[in-house]
Amino acid sequence: MAIKVMIVDDSAVMREVMQQLLAPHKDIEVVGAAMDPLLALQKMKTVWPDVILLDVEMPRMDGITFLRQIMATRPTPVVICSTLTEKGADITLQALSAGAVEVITKPTMGLRDFLQGSAQEMLAAIRTAAKARVRGAAVPTLEKTSVDAVVSAPSAGLHNQRTSERIVVLGTSTGGTQALEQVLSQLPRSAPAIAIVQHMPEKFTRSFAERLDSLCAIEVREAQNGDRLLPGLALIAPGGKHMLVKRSGGQYQVEVKDGPLVSRHRPSVDVLFRSAAVQAGRNVLAVIMTGMGDDGARGLKELHEAGARTYAQDEASCVVFGMPKEAIKLGGVDQVVALDDIPNVLMSWR
């Protein structure tokens, strides 16, 4: 049976070159080619490849982030092929640490030289990868105690009483950058206070928040420890840090802190959601959106049990229906809504 290969590279020329290189070999079948990981995921819903041939620098999501997400949810042999991966470079170490089977350098030479000079190396890498038994990177076991390590479980008490302040918490992963842009750009300045966890590497969240801020009527910024949650403001958890909701009198603010990986992530949606359940309870509206895995599913159920309004993005509008699906299965979702309806849902929270 032929090795099914998915090519993910933002260069149309390189995608064509790779397909030409692989076409003559009957033991290899290219089942798809995509310009970025999000398009690749759409195609992989139909046919999951045996090997992914992956570039590093791409729009919307970089290859290393995509690699880590694949290894965390459905480990698949990945060969990194990029001009950035010179031997000994930091990106090579990142790729191998994240679970890549092989890293090969994508030459900057012409088509003929590429076919002649790199064909055997690429073919060998694909055939080796197809035989590899890949596993996700070593991460803490997904026990509920992993959330306990950052924030204690909810319990009935004063923080569950209704107050005049309302907050929104959003959690998302794969496909979330586009989904958040669509949602936040439709909100007026009178929108409620919003705290967001988007799975994203360290140093990327600040530029992401700045981009959203330039597109939105509301203010969007990367959260800093102690920031108050205010109407017309959306705070995005910094990559590599957890973000929690804290109550101070009748007001809410965020705590940004270090901590272990929770549900394989830092920041973790489960951490944000549980903290909101503990500190704000019935004063919260929560939405779990597109993303791989199950981060946020348990936290959303805890919010539901604390009296919060809870929503999940529907399958039709998700890039990946993993996180919402798991939340629905746990019974923590009041209502399933399309992406287009989420702005109205948020504005209904008064």
N, C-alpha and C positions, 0 to 999 in steps of 0.2 A: 504494500500500500504506500502511495506517495506521501512524502512529508508535506503537510499543509503549512504554507508560509504566509504571514501577513507582513507587508512592507509599510513602515510608518516613517515618512520623511517629507519635509515641507518643500523639497525641490522636485518639481515635476520632471525635470530632466533626469535626476538621479533615480526617481521611481521607475522611469522608463528604462534606464540603463540596467538597473537591477533585474527588472523583469526580463529583459533581453538576455542577460547573463544566465538566468535560471531556466529560461524556457526550453533549451535543448535537453535538459536532464530529466528523464522520465521518472526518476525517484523523488522529484521535487515538484510540487504544484503551488503556484501563487494563487491563493484564494481571495486576495484583496490587497489594495494599496490605498493609503490615506495620507493626507497632508498634515494631519495632527492626531494626537491620541483620542480626542473626542469623536472624530469621524471614524477612527479605527474601531472604537468601542461599539458604535452603531452597526458596523459591518460584522463585528465579532459576535453580535447577538444571533446572527444567522448561521455562521460557521466559525467555530472556535479553532484557531490555528494550533499546530503542533509546535511551531517556532515563530517568534516575533523578531523581525529584523528592524531595529529601532534606532532612529537618530536621537541626538541629545537636544539640540537647539531647535525649538519649534514654537509656533504661535499658540496661544491659549493655554498650553500645558507643556512643560519641558519633559524630555524623555526620562530623566531620573525619577521625577515625581510619578510619572505613569508606571515606571518599572516597580517602584515601591508599592503602589496601589495594587498592581497585578499580583505581586508576591504575597500581599496581605490577604487577598480575597480568592484568587484562583491561580496558584503558582503555575507558571508556564515558562518553558525555556525561552530566554531572550538573548539575542546577540546584538550588542551595541555596535553600531557602525557610524562613526562620526569623525569629522575633521578635528574635533576637539580632543579626541582621545589619543594623543601622542603618548608613547610608552613612558610610564612613570608619572604622568600628570595626575593631579588631584581628582579630576573627573573620572579617570580610570578606576581609582580606588573607590570612589563613591559608587560607581556602577557595579563593581564586583561585590562590594559590601552590601548593596541593595539586592543582590541576587542574580546578576547577569552571569550567564554561563561562559560567555566569551566576549572580548572586546577587540574589534579590529578597526584600523584607521581607514577612513574614507578618503582616498586621494583626491587632490584638486586638479589632477591632470584631465586630459580629454577622454572622450568616449572610447576610442580604440585602445589607448593605453590602459584605461581602467579595466576593460574587458580582458585584455591580455595579461595585465600585471596582477590583478586582484581576484580573478575568477577562482583559482584553486584555493586561495585562502578563505574566501567567502563560502564556497561549497563545503570545504572541510569543517568550517565553523558551524554551518547549518546542520550538517550530518551528525557532528558531535553533540550539538545541543539537543537534537531530536532524541538522542539516547539517554540524555541526562535525566536524573531524578531530582527535580527541583523542589525545594521547600521554601516556605516563607522565611524571611529573615527572623532571627531569634528575637522574640518579643515576649513580654509578660503574658501569662495565660489569662484569657479573658474571664476572670472570675469577678464576681461583684465586689469583692474586697479591693480590687484595683481602683474602683471609684472611691471606696472608703479611705484609701490612702491619701486622697486629696480633700474630700469633703464628706462629712458624716451624713448618714441617711436621714431622710425627712422624718419629722414627728409632729404630732398635733401641737399647736401652741400659738403664741401671740402673733407670730409672723404670718399666720394663715388668715388673719382677720382682714377684712376688706378695708382698703385705704383709698384716698383720693387719687393717688398716683398709680398709673398702670404702666406696665412694661411689656415689651415683645422680645422673645428670644427665638433666634433662627439658627438651625444647624444644617450644614450641607457639605458635600464633598465633590466627587466627580461630576462635572457639569454645572457646578454651583456658581462659578465665576460669571457665566452668562446668565444663569437664572437670577442671581442677585442683582445684576445690572438691570435686567428686565423689571424686576420688582421695585427696587429702590428708585429707579429713574421715574417711576410713575407716582411716587408719593409726594404730596404737597408739604410745605413747611410745617403744617399743623399735625404731621404724623406723630404717633406716639414714640417714646424712647425705645431704641432697638439695640440689642446686644447680639452679635453674630459670631459664630464659629464656622469658618470655612477652612477645611483642611488644605494647608498650603505651607511650603517650607519657610524657614526663617529668612528674613530679609525680603521676601516677596510681598508680604502683607501690607507693608507701608505704601509701596508703589501701587498696589491694587486699590487700597483705600483712597489714595490720591486721585487715581483715575475715576473711581466712582464719584468722588466729591465733585470732580469737574463736570460730571454728567447729570448730577441730581440737584433738585431744589433743596433737599435736606442736606445737612452737613454730614459727611462721612469721614471718619478718621481711624487710624490705628489706635487701639485703646492703650492708655497708660494707667498704671496703678492709681486708684483713687478717683478716676474720672467719674463724674456724676452722670447718671442716665437721665437725659432731658428730652422733652418733646422736640422733634425736628432734628435729632441727632442719632446717628447709627455708629456704634463702636464695634470695630472688628478685632477679634483676638489676635495678638501678635503670633507669628509663626514661632514654634519652639517654646511657647508659654501657655499655661492654662489661664482661662479667664472665668471668674466666678462673679455672681451677683451677691452683693452685700447690702443689708438694710442698715440705715443710720437714721433713727427716729422714724419719720414718715417718708423718708427719701431713700432712693436706691443709687448705689454706685457700683463700680466694678473693682475687683481685686485681680491683679495680674501677677502670677507667681510661677515658680518652677515646680516640678513634680515629676513623678514617673509617667511613662506612657500609660494611657487609659484607653481601652478598646483599640489598642495599637496606635493611638494618636496623642499628640500634644501640639496644639490645643485639642481637647476632646469635647464633643458635643454632650456626652454624658455628664461631664463635669459641669459645664454651663447649665444644663437642664436640671441636674440635681440641686445645684446651689440655688437656682431660681425656685425650685420646689420648697427648699428649706427656708429661704429668706422671704419669699414673696407669695407663694401659694396661689390663692384665688385672684391675686392681682396680676397674673401673668397670662399672656396669650403666646403659645408656642407653635412653631411650624417646623417639621422635619422635611427636608427637601432632598433633591436628587443626590445620590452618592452610593459608592460601593460599601459593602460590609453592613455592620449593625450598630455603629457608634450612634448614640442618641436614642436608641429604641427603649432601653431600660429607663433612661432619664425622662423620656416623654411619658412613660407609664407612671413614673413617680409624680410628675407634674399633674397628670390626669387624676391620680388618687388624692392629690393635695387641693383639688378643686379648680385648677387652671383650665382654660380653654385650649384644646389640643387639635392640631390639624396635620395632615400629611399630604404632600404633593402626589397627584395621581400618576399612575404608570405611563399613560399616554404622553404626558408632558415631561417626564424624567429622561435624562440621558441614561442614567442607571437607576433602576427601581429597587436597589438593595436596602438602603436605610429606611425609606418609608415602608417598604414591604415588611421588614422585621418589626417595625413599630406597630403596624396594623395587626400582625400576628400575635403580638403580646397583649393586645387589647387596650392600648393606651391612647387611641385616636378617636376623637369625637366625630371628626368629619374628614373625608378625603376631598381635596379640591384641585382643580387645574391650576397650572402656573399663572395663567392670565387672571385668575380670580383672587390670587393671594394679596395684591394691593388693596382690594376692597375689603378683604377679611381683616387686614391690619388696621385699616381706617375705621372699621366698625368697633374697635376696642377703645371705648371711651370710659 
